[in-house]
Amino acid sequence: MRYAAAVKALGPIDLKSTLRDPLLRWLVVYPIFLGVMIRFGVPWMTPRLVGRFGFDLEAYSWLLMSFMLLTTPIIAGVVIGFLLLDQRDDHTLTALQVTPLTLKGYLVYRTTTPIMLSVAIVFVIFPVAGLVEIGFLPLLAAAIGAGPLAVVFALVLAGFANNKVQGFALAKALGIVLVPAVVAYFVDTRWQLLFGILPVYWPVKFFWTLESGASGGWGYWAVGLAYQGVIIWALWRRVDRVMHR
């Protein structure tokens, strides 16, 4: 019931804010655009790279799609983060305090909506990209494992940016966290855990185990969810303080 009340109160506001902002509209379709680029770009580039450099791009299909697995929740989180900044500037949250919407309802809405949005987009872009073959349940697990990253990025923007201009700059800077996750793919397994300090590592590590069939995959998945949960809790405390200044 709390979630239903939050959807009723905030859903139309979020939809209106997204549709009126060109940047947010673009961000929503951007993952699909990337999926299309991968579908047609990788087969086109592979023979050219093989012929000139002896580099087979298709051999790294799972690495490319693990990048997409991370990009999807990050973009969803950026969209939600910008909406939070808008609502803070417009004092929407203050106005909602006189409505039947409870704080718990708002919290549930803000943490579940970006995750569900991220999971839904993953199930769109993976078939669009068509680069790897993966079953429904493994893809669902991978999407759920990466989904909380959307909340992490949304709360980082809401907690540390004072306005949308700062939020845009911060979002661009946060993109750097994708680099270590990609680098980890080429590092010996014994040293990969050093990258675990970044929450983006655990979902892609689980995804890579789906390709290799290596043991411990579900352990990475569980650790990743737990770690992201701790980060979300800490960030929410920060956002709650900022929202009530």
DAQUIRA-V12691 format. One record per run of one state. SS is the DSSP state (2 for helix, 1 for strand, 0 for the rest). FROM is the first residue (numbers start at 1). TO is the last residue. If there is no record, write none. Layout:
# DAQUIRA-V12691
[[SS FROM TO] [SS FROM TO]]
This chain:
# DAQUIRA-V12691
[[0 1 1] [2 2 20] [0 21 21] [2 22 53] [0 54 56] [2 57 89] [0 90 91] [2 92 96] [0 97 102] [2 103 129] [0 130 135] [2 136 160] [0 161 163] [2 164 174] [0 175 176] [2 177 184] [0 185 188] [2 189 197] [0 198 198] [2 199 212] [0 213 216] [2 217 243] [0 244 245]]
